[in-house]
Amino acid sequence: MIADINFYSQPDPWYKKLFENLVGFIRLVDWPLLMIVSLLTAVGFVALYSAGYSFPWRIEGQMRNIAVAAGAMLIMSFIPTKWVRNFSVPVYAIGLVLLLATLLFGVTIKGATRWLDIGVGRIQPSEIMKLAVPLFVAWYFQIRDESLRWWDYIFAGIFLVLPVALILKQPDLGTSILVFCAGFAVIFFAGLSWKILASMVCGVLVCIPIAWTMMYDYQRQRVMTLIDPSSDPLGAGFHTIQAVIAIGSGGIAGKGWMNGTQAHLDFIPERTSDFLFAVYSEEFGFLGDVGLLILYAALIFRTLYIACRAKTLFERLVAGAIAAIFLMYSFVNMGMVSGILPVVGVPLPFMSYGGTAFLILGICCGLLMRISANSRKRTIPVED
């Protein structure tokens, strides 16, 4: 009997472990989300190639940005949301400290103090807060879930207003809007009363005259240019006028890829970044715009679907905030390019050139992948 006992267990073959890991990874991926993001990125790269074919370094740079964002998405999809929740507090605190340091010791370029020199390069701390603020506010509501009171919404509002005020001081209206919307989305999804929300909207409307007096000259000029771009056609209104001409000249089916005249004759400024939508509209027309809107709508609804299926309050709030980020990025960019919103320098998600913006979006997608995986039954260990 003793001789029949096997004292040594045989290790699994390497190919079996590789197969199990591959199956685990495939089940971890939210394929509808990945398909939508991949389509948007591909469409954006096609449009950017046309807009920036005379700037080959932009095309190469965008390829690097996409690769970095994909790597960030892959890494974040494997990080447990519990770790993300715990790290949200120090990241928020560090972000506030960096914003204060930027205000006191920041580098000023073209009248804006948005960058901090750290010796080996410059960083823009406001970009950190696009994710740090909603994560921190979601963490706060998670720990207060069992004893949530009305004053918790006030505290959450303070946590939101502090970084937004510091970013406005730089000044950076576009980033402050995005940070505010992402953080406020968390407060709203945490159960903010519609009555309180209506009161806040009325308060904002009443404060508009006061806010107008507190705005910087260039911000007031942007609002006036929105009302009448032709008042300064060669100055502040040039961007809007040329973008609207490009969108209108695209017609129903567009002029065809690489055949847009407004972009290729250098009439559209910042055509590879903030105004890429004008290049896309001119070349692919109204039908192309409708297809793009469908893709963004699918992205937002898929994100909300993931939020509804999330297992914890923190995951639901984070996914809801990411949906708000996708919505605000796309709405504000298309709105300013179309001339219905002031020009505030917001990139079109997954399309416009930009390293930091792509990295943030990649991290958001990785978080969504993890939250989606947690909401489904797995054969591999996942964090709840």
Backbone hydrogen bonds, N-H to C=O, Kabsch-Sander energy under -0.5 kcal/mol:
donor,donor_aa,acceptor,acceptor_aa,energy
4,D,1,M,-0.7
5,I,2,I,-1.2
7,F,5,I,-0.9
9,S,7,F,-0.5
16,K,13,P,-0.6
17,K,13,P,-1.6
18,L,14,W,-2.4
19,F,15,Y,-2.2
20,E,16,K,-2.4
21,N,17,K,-2.6
22,L,18,L,-2.3
23,V,19,F,-2.6
24,G,20,E,-2.5
25,F,21,N,-2.4
26,I,22,L,-2.4
27,R,23,V,-2.2
28,L,24,G,-1.2
29,V,25,F,-1.3
31,W,29,V,-1.1
34,L,30,D,-2.5
35,M,31,W,-2.6
36,I,32,P,-2.2
37,V,33,L,-2.6
38,S,34,L,-2.4
39,L,35,M,-2.3
40,L,36,I,-2.4
41,T,37,V,-2.5
42,A,38,S,-2.5
43,V,39,L,-2.7
44,G,40,L,-2.6
45,F,41,T,-2.3
46,V,42,A,-2.1
47,A,43,V,-2.3
48,L,44,G,-2.7
49,Y,45,F,-2.4
50,S,46,V,-1.6
51,A,47,A,-2.4
52,G,48,L,-2.7
53,Y,50,S,-0.6
55,F,52,G,-1.9
58,R,55,F,-1.8
59,I,55,F,-1.1
60,E,56,P,-2.5
61,G,57,W,-2.3
62,Q,58,R,-2.3
63,M,59,I,-1.8
64,R,60,E,-1.8
65,N,61,G,-2.4
66,I,62,Q,-2.6
67,A,63,M,-2.0
68,V,64,R,-2.7
69,A,65,N,-2.5
70,A,66,I,-2.5
71,G,67,A,-2.2
72,A,68,V,-2.5
73,M,69,A,-2.5
74,L,70,A,-2.3
75,I,71,G,-2.5
76,M,72,A,-2.7
77,S,73,M,-1.7
78,F,74,L,-0.6
78,F,75,I,-1.3
79,I,75,I,-0.6
79,I,76,M,-0.7
83,W,80,P,-0.8
84,V,80,P,-1.6
85,R,81,T,-2.7
86,N,82,K,-2.1
87,F,83,W,-2.3
88,S,84,V,-1.0
89,V,86,N,-0.6
91,V,87,F,-2.0
92,Y,88,S,-2.0
93,A,89,V,-2.3
94,I,90,P,-2.8
95,G,91,V,-2.4
96,L,92,Y,-2.2
97,V,93,A,-2.2
98,L,94,I,-2.5
99,L,95,G,-2.1
100,L,96,L,-2.3
101,A,97,V,-2.5
102,T,98,L,-2.3
103,L,99,L,-2.0
104,L,100,L,-1.8
105,F,101,A,-3.7
106,G,102,T,-1.8
107,V,115,W,-3.0
109,I,107,V,-0.5
109,I,112,A,-2.7
112,A,109,I,-1.6
113,T,170,Q,-2.5
114,R,107,V,-0.6
114,R,112,A,-0.9
115,W,107,V,-1.1
116,L,123,I,-2.6
118,I,116,L,-0.6
118,I,121,G,-2.8
120,V,118,I,-0.9
123,I,116,L,-2.2
127,E,124,Q,-1.9
128,I,124,Q,-0.6
128,I,125,P,-0.8
129,M,125,P,-1.0
130,K,127,E,-0.9
131,L,128,I,-1.1
132,A,128,I,-2.3
133,V,129,M,-1.7
135,L,131,L,-2.1
136,F,132,A,-2.3
137,V,133,V,-2.6
138,A,134,P,-2.3
139,W,135,L,-2.2
140,Y,136,F,-2.3
141,F,137,V,-2.1
142,Q,138,A,-1.8
143,I,139,W,-2.1
144,R,140,Y,-1.3
145,D,142,Q,-1.0
147,S,144,R,-0.7
148,L,145,D,-0.7
152,D,149,R,-1.3
153,Y,149,R,-0.6
153,Y,150,W,-1.0
154,I,150,W,-0.7
155,F,151,W,-2.2
156,A,152,D,-2.5
157,G,153,Y,-2.1
158,I,154,I,-2.0
159,F,155,F,-2.4
160,L,156,A,-1.5
161,V,157,G,-2.8
162,L,158,I,-2.2
164,V,160,L,-1.4
165,A,161,V,-2.9
166,L,162,L,-1.8
167,I,163,P,-2.3
168,L,164,V,-2.5
169,K,165,A,-1.5
170,Q,167,I,-1.1
172,D,167,I,-0.8
176,S,172,D,-1.9
177,I,173,L,-2.1
178,L,174,G,-1.9
179,V,175,T,-2.7
180,F,176,S,-2.3
181,C,177,I,-2.6
182,A,178,L,-2.3
183,G,179,V,-2.3
184,F,180,F,-3.1
185,A,181,C,-2.0
186,V,182,A,-1.1
187,I,183,G,-1.6
188,F,184,F,-2.7
189,F,185,A,-2.7
190,A,186,V,-1.3
191,G,188,F,-1.6
192,L,187,I,-0.9
192,L,188,F,-0.8
197,L,193,S,-2.3
198,A,194,W,-2.7
199,S,195,K,-2.2
200,M,196,I,-2.3
201,V,197,L,-2.3
202,C,198,A,-2.3
203,G,199,S,-2.3
204,V,200,M,-2.5
205,L,201,V,-2.2
206,V,202,C,-2.1
207,C,203,G,-1.8
208,I,204,V,-0.6
208,I,205,L,-0.8
211,A,207,C,-2.9
212,W,208,I,-2.3
213,T,209,P,-1.3
214,M,210,I,-1.0
215,M,211,A,-0.9
215,M,212,W,-0.6
220,R,216,Y,-2.3
221,Q,217,D,-2.2
222,R,218,Y,-1.6
223,V,219,Q,-1.7
224,M,220,R,-2.3
225,T,221,Q,-2.5
226,L,222,R,-1.8
227,I,223,V,-1.6
228,D,224,M,-2.2
231,S,228,D,-1.7
232,D,229,P,-1.4
235,G,232,D,-1.3
237,G,232,D,-2.2
238,F,235,G,-1.3
241,I,237,G,-2.5
242,Q,238,F,-2.4
243,A,239,H,-2.1
244,V,240,T,-2.5
245,I,241,I,-2.2
246,A,242,Q,-2.1
247,I,243,A,-2.4
248,G,244,V,-2.6
249,S,245,I,-2.4
250,G,246,A,-0.8
250,G,247,I,-0.7
251,G,248,G,-1.2
254,G,250,G,-1.9
255,K,282,E,-2.1
256,G,283,E,-2.1
259,N,256,G,-2.1
264,H,260,G,-1.7
265,L,261,T,-1.8
266,D,263,A,-1.6
267,F,262,Q,-2.5
268,I,262,Q,-1.0
271,R,268,I,-0.6
273,S,270,E,-1.0
275,F,270,E,-2.3
276,L,273,S,-1.3
278,A,275,F,-0.7
279,V,275,F,-1.0
280,Y,276,L,-2.5
281,S,277,F,-2.6
282,E,278,A,-2.0
283,E,279,V,-1.8
284,F,280,Y,-2.4
285,G,281,S,-1.9
286,F,251,G,-2.2
287,L,252,I,-2.6
288,G,284,F,-1.6
289,D,285,G,-2.0
290,V,286,F,-2.4
291,G,287,L,-2.2
292,L,288,G,-2.1
293,L,289,D,-2.6
294,I,290,V,-2.2
295,L,291,G,-1.8
296,Y,292,L,-2.3
297,A,293,L,-2.6
298,A,294,I,-2.5
299,L,295,L,-2.2
300,I,296,Y,-2.4
301,F,297,A,-2.6
302,R,298,A,-2.4
303,T,299,L,-2.0
304,L,300,I,-2.3
305,Y,301,F,-2.2
306,I,302,R,-2.2
307,A,303,T,-2.1
308,C,304,L,-2.3
309,R,305,Y,-1.5
310,A,306,I,-0.6
310,A,307,A,-0.8
316,R,312,T,-2.2
317,L,313,L,-2.5
318,V,314,F,-2.4
319,A,315,E,-2.5
320,G,316,R,-2.1
321,A,317,L,-2.3
322,I,318,V,-2.3
323,A,319,A,-2.0
324,A,320,G,-1.8
325,I,321,A,-2.1
326,F,322,I,-2.5
327,L,323,A,-2.3
328,M,324,A,-2.8
329,Y,325,I,-2.6
330,S,326,F,-2.0
331,F,327,L,-2.8
332,V,328,M,-2.5
333,N,329,Y,-2.0
334,M,330,S,-2.4
335,G,331,F,-2.3
336,M,332,V,-2.5
337,V,333,N,-2.2
338,S,334,M,-1.9
339,G,335,G,-0.6
340,I,335,G,-2.5
341,L,335,G,-1.3
344,V,342,P,-0.6
351,M,348,L,-2.0
352,S,348,L,-2.4
353,Y,272,T,-2.6
358,F,354,G,-1.4
359,L,355,G,-2.2
360,I,356,T,-2.5
361,L,357,A,-2.2
362,G,358,F,-2.4
363,I,359,L,-2.3
364,C,360,I,-2.3
365,C,361,L,-2.3
366,G,362,G,-2.2
367,L,363,I,-2.4
368,L,364,C,-2.2
369,M,365,C,-2.4
370,R,366,G,-2.1
371,I,367,L,-2.7
372,S,368,L,-2.8
373,A,369,M,-2.3
374,N,370,R,-2.4
375,S,371,I,-1.2
376,R,373,A,-1.2
